[in-house]
Each structure stands twice: as structure tokens, then as C-alpha cells.
Amino acid sequence: MFLGMSHSHEHHSTDAHAQHAHHGHGPVSWKMAAVATLHCLTGCAIGEVLGMVIGTALGWGNAPTMVLAIVLAFVFGYSLTMFGVRKAGLGLAGMIKVALAADTVSIIVMEIADNGMLLIIPGAMDAHLDSGLFWGALAVAFLVAFVITTPVNKWLIGKGKGHAVVHGMH
């Protein structure tokens, strides 16, 4: 469901304030910040789960598996943004530049929040992929990351940074 989500539906708003906020001037809605955060969370979740599956399949310990999951979270987070802005006619270098500008702070905050939660939930780091504890802890971690990252994205968009860069592409 989230994979098809793009920022494009936000630019159709007829609300003058919403249009103004796309460019970093004026109020930014919580909805706009939540959509940007959900987009970021989608890429991070894909990368993290894939990293955990690969690390577990290879018999790796917690630390290397977490590093792989974080690296893949960035890769998939950036990739979703690049996929979303490809219609703007940018070359690969331009798409990478937009993705880095749009997502870096958001992904960093999200990764600190969700991995921090996984580290403090008892047993989460040792839970197996087929356990309720693994998926429950992951769901809680992603929820906490969403709640913490949404105000960060709201502030960034209001300053014309973060996902405001992507909104400016439409």
C-alpha cells in the first residue's frame, strides 16, 4: 500500500497556505509532515526488515545485522525518493542530490529512534523472525520513530529543507 505513495498528491491542494508551505515559507500542515514521514518510514522499514532477514539467514550476530539493516534503510529510503522524482527529468546525479537533501536528516532521526527502541525492548534483539516479539517490537519501534520524526520533518519542510525539496520538484 505504501510503496505506491508519492508526494505528488500533496501538490494538488488548492489551499494557498499548503501551496505556500511547499516552498518553505509559512505554516506546514501536520498532514504534510506525516505523509513525508510515512514515505521515509516505508523505505526504512523495507531496508531494515530485509537487513534483518539477510543477517539472520547468514547467521550474523546482532551488531553486523543491525549495521546491514541501517545501511539498507538508507538505500531504500533514498531509492523511494529517487523513484518519486524521476519524472522531474533529472539525471541520476540530480536524483541522488534531491534524495540526499530530502531524506538524510529524516532517516537519521528515524534510525536512531527505531533502533534505540529495539535495543531497549527486552529480548527484541534476540527475537527470531518467526516470533511475535520480533514483529511486535518492530511495530512499536516504527511507531515511536514515526512519532519522533514527524515534528522534525514538519520543522524541516517549514524551513524549505528535507521533503520540501521533493515538493518543489512537482
C-alpha positions in Angstrom: 0.0 0.0 0.0 2.7 2.5 0.9 5.0 1.7 -2.0 2.8 3.5 -4.5 2.7 6.6 -2.3 4.4 9.6 -3.7 4.5 13.2 -2.8 2.6 14.2 -5.9 -0.9 14.1 -4.3 0.2 16.9 -2.0 0.8 19.4 -4.8 -2.8 19.3 -6.0 -4.0 21.2 -2.9 -5.9 24.4 -3.6 -5.2 25.7 -0.1 -3.0 28.7 -0.5 -1.3 28.0 2.8 -0.4 24.5 1.7 1.0 25.7 -1.6 3.0 28.4 0.2 4.4 25.9 2.7 5.7 23.6 -0.1 8.4 26.2 -0.7 9.4 26.6 2.9 7.6 29.8 3.7 4.7 29.8 6.1 2.8 27.1 8.0 3.3 23.5 7.3 0.5 21.1 8.0 0.9 18.1 10.2 -0.6 16.1 7.4 2.2 17.1 5.0 4.8 16.2 7.7 3.1 12.9 8.4 3.0 12.0 4.7 6.7 12.8 4.3 7.5 10.8 7.4 5.4 7.8 6.3 7.2 7.9 2.9 10.5 7.8 4.7 9.4 5.2 7.1 8.3 2.9 4.3 11.8 2.9 2.7 13.4 2.5 6.1 11.1 -0.4 7.1 11.8 -2.3 3.8 15.5 -1.9 4.3 15.5 -2.8 7.9 13.4 -5.9 7.6 15.5 -7.0 4.6 18.7 -6.4 6.5 17.4 -8.4 9.5 16.3 -11.3 7.2 19.7 -11.4 5.4 21.7 -11.1 8.7 19.6 -13.8 10.3 19.9 -16.1 7.2 23.7 -15.7 7.2 23.9 -16.4 10.9 25.3 -13.0 11.8 25.2 -11.5 15.3 23.2 -8.5 16.4 25.7 -5.8 15.6 26.5 -6.7 12.0 22.8 -7.4 11.3 21.8 -4.0 12.7 24.5 -2.3 10.6 23.3 -4.0 7.5 19.7 -3.1 8.3 20.6 0.5 8.8 22.5 0.7 5.6 19.6 -0.9 3.7 17.2 1.5 5.4 19.2 4.4 3.9 19.4 2.7 0.5 15.7 2.0 0.3 14.7 5.4 1.8 16.8 7.2 -0.8 15.6 4.9 -3.6 11.9 5.6 -2.9 12.5 9.3 -3.1 14.6 8.9 -6.3 11.8 6.8 -7.8 9.3 9.6 -6.9 11.3 12.4 -8.5 12.3 10.5 -11.7 9.5 12.3 -13.6 11.1 15.7 -13.0 13.6 14.9 -15.7 16.7 14.8 -13.5 19.7 12.6 -14.3 20.9 10.1 -11.8 23.2 12.6 -10.1 20.4 15.1 -9.7 18.0 12.4 -8.3 20.7 11.4 -5.8 21.2 15.0 -4.8 17.5 15.5 -4.2 17.2 12.2 -2.2 20.2 13.2 0.0 18.7 16.6 0.7 15.2 15.3 1.2 15.8 12.3 3.4 19.1 12.3 5.2 18.0 14.1 8.4 14.7 12.3 8.5 16.3 8.8 8.1 19.0 9.6 10.7 16.3 10.6 13.3 14.2 7.6 12.3 17.0 5.1 12.6 18.2 6.4 16.0 14.6 6.2 17.3 13.6 2.8 16.0 16.9 1.1 16.6 17.1 2.7 20.0 13.7 1.2 20.8 14.8 -2.2 19.6 17.8 -2.0 21.9 15.7 -1.2 25.0 12.7 -3.5 24.5 13.7 -6.6 26.5 14.5 -9.6 24.2 13.9 -7.7 21.0 17.4 -8.1 19.7 17.4 -11.8 20.3 13.9 -12.5 19.0 13.6 -14.6 15.9 11.9 -13.5 12.7 9.1 -16.0 13.3 8.2 -14.7 16.8 5.5 -12.3 17.9 8.1 -10.5 20.0 10.2 -9.7 16.9 7.3 -8.2 14.9 5.6 -6.6 17.9 8.9 -4.9 19.0 9.5 -3.8 15.4 6.0 -2.3 15.1 6.5 -0.4 18.4 9.9 0.8 17.2 8.5 2.1 13.9 5.6 3.8 15.6 7.9 5.6 18.0 10.2 6.5 15.1 7.2 8.0 13.2 6.0 10.0 16.3 9.5 11.4 16.9 10.4 12.1 13.2 7.1 13.7 12.1 7.8 17.0 14.0 11.3 17.0 12.7 10.0 16.8 9.2 7.4 19.5 9.9 10.2 21.8 11.0 12.4 20.9 8.1 9.7 21.4 5.5 8.8 24.8 7.1 12.5 25.8 6.6 12.4 24.8 3.0 14.6 21.8 3.7 14.0 18.0 3.9 11.0 16.9 1.9 10.3 20.5 0.8 13.0 19.8 -1.8 10.9 17.0 -3.2 7.7 19.0 -3.1 9.4 21.7 -5.1 10.0 19.1 -7.8 6.3 18.7 -8.6 
